[in-house]
Amino acid sequence: MAGTPLTTGGEVGYLRIATEEAYAPAEMLDLYRELLDEPDIDPGFASLMGFYLRSDAERPAAVRRKLADLGEERLADMDAAGVDHAILALTAPGTQVFDPARARDVARLANERIAEACRAHPDRFSGLAAVGFEDAPSAVAELERGVKELGLKGLVCNSHIRGHYLDEERFYPILEAAEALDVPIYLHPQTPPRDMIRPMLEAGLDGAIFGFGVETGMHLLRMIVRGVFDRFPGLRVVVGHLGEALPFWLYRLDYMHAAQQRAARYQGNPRLELTVSEYLRRNVWVTTSGMAWAPAIMFCREVLGPDRVMYAMDYPYEYVPDEVRAQDALPLPLPELRRFYETNAIEVFRLDLTGTAEAADG
C-alpha cells in the first residue's frame, strides 16, 4: 500500500473530505508573538505557541508557514495526499486568549479570509466561523454573519475560553444560535488552563500527546452532564481525535454517572433525560484527526455508529499521506468507505459538492 499514488477527483469511489484542517492569519500569529512577551502569560499558551512560533526546528517552521497559506502550498499538499476537500477552521487557541474586543476583531478577519478562500476554490474548501466567545451578543452576530453572509458551515471552539467552558450559562446564546442556524460546533483542543496544566507541563504531556485530549474530553463531558444537550437537543458537536478517548469509556461513564444521579451526589448537576453514551450517539460526531489507526477507528464505528465517524487529517500539524493510504485500507466495503470519507461530512456540515466529480459519481 505504501507508495500507491493518491489521487483526487473521486476515481477511488469517494471524495476524501478532511474535516479538521487548521488556518491562522499571519496577523494573528503576530499578535501571538506579542502575547508571548507579556510577563504573566498563560503557561499552556507559552508552551504551545512558544514552540510553534519560536522554534527553528523543521516541523514547527513548516507548520507556521503552512498555517497561514490558503493557496498554492496547501492545495499542492492536498493533491499529494489525495484530499479532495478541506474544512478550514481557525487554529488553536484561536481567539480564546484575547480580550473580548481583540477576539472579535481576530474572528472577523479569520472568517473573511476563510470565506475568500472558499469563494476562490469552492470545490476544495469549506470553512467554519470563529467568534469571540466572551461577548455573547457579538459572538452570535458574528456566527450569524459567518453562516448567512459568508457561507461558513459551522463554528469552531478551541475548547476552554480562558478557563471557562460552554456549559456555563453565559455561553447559552451562542449554543442557541448554533442550534437555530443548524450548524455544528467543532470542539477543538488547546492546552489545559492554569488550574489543570501543572503536572502535565512538568512531564511534557500538556499538548497533543495527552493534555489536549484530557482537557477537551472533559469539556465535552461537562456539556453532557451539565444538561446542555437537554436544553439544546438539536445541537450538533464534532470532536476530533476519535472523540478524545470518550468512546472507550462509554460503559464506565454510563455506570458511574447513573450511580451519581441515584445518590444525588453533585447537587449542581441536573437529572438527565438520557445516558452519557446516548448523548454521544445523538449529538456528537467524531473525526480521525491524528488517529489513523484502524483498530480504534473500527471500534468507534462499532460503539457510536458508522454515521458518527468521519475522516480528518489535522493539517498542517499532522501531514502524513501514508495515513490516507492506511484509512483507504480500512476493512470496509466501498459504500462504507464512502460514508466515512464523504457522505457523513456532507450531511453533518451541509456541504454542497455536487460539482466535484459529481460527488464521486454518486
Phi, psi and omega in degrees: 000321180300135179090348177299129181302137176256128183235156174258173176104353174089008183292344176281352179110000179198157170271141175265111179254116180267122196254004177219077187239123195269148177222149175215121173299142179302325180296324178292320178298324176295321176294323176299319179298322177295318179298323181298340180270355181284151189290326185246051184289144177303131185295327178292316177299317180298321180292312185288300185280336172299322178288308187289332183263345185237348179282141176265004178297158187299314186294307179298327178297318178292320181298312183293329176291314184289328180303320186274358184263128175237027184223241194302310185292316180297315181295321178296320178294321176298315179301316183293335180261002180072024180269119182282321190213138180237137174262112187272141177212150180298129185294158175290147356276012175059227181280354198274018171242000185258161169293161188305319183294315180290323177301317179299315183292319179294320179298314180299316180298311181298318181296319180292321178294315180296317180297322178297317178296322179293322177292323181288329184224066186296336178280345185250332187231141158234171184215160174250149179277147168254154175218165170267103193293333188287340174252090189300315179300318178295321180297317179297315180298320181288324176296317179296319176297316181300318183280310188280324183260321185265348178078022179283158196250007181170193183233133173262133172236114180277062178054229194296148181255087184050048177089004180245161190230157188293349176283351179285141185300333181300336181262358182304321179301328179288318178296319179299320180293318179298318178295316182293323178283349182060046176237147180280157169258124174269112181270101186255145184289161157214179181294150181299154179287175185308319186290347185245338200277336194307305183294333176288316181297322179301327184256007181070030184247016188280340187260220187297336183296329183200312188300321178305309184294319180299312184290316184286323174299320177295320179302312180296319178296321176303315180300320181291303189287341177270006170087016182301319186276350166281321179288323182235073187294339179269001181291134179247132180235133174249136180225140185273188173053041180055042174083018178051041174078352183300324179302332182280351181251009190304314182300310184292321178300314180296315184296309185288325178292320177298320178295319177299318183292321178298322182273355184051044187292320183248101189295336181282348181266136180283162171281122188275155178282331184233173172279164178304314183294329179292323175294320179297325180278340182264319190248354191234140171238148180240152177239165186266015181309126178067009185225053181280066185230111189306314182302319181289320179297314182294323177298314181297322176298323181291314189271336179259331184114144183295341178277000184254359187238126184231157178282144167207154179259322187079037178289143358265007183293325176229109179231094184225094181306329178299336176293329175294316178301319180298322181280331170300330183270009176305145182284067183228145173291162185306317180299327179283326173296321178294320176301314182297313186274328195235296195289326176300315180295318178301318182288317184291317184263003179054051181277149173242096181244031185297336180271358182267093183049037183048044182047060180055042176059031182271000000 
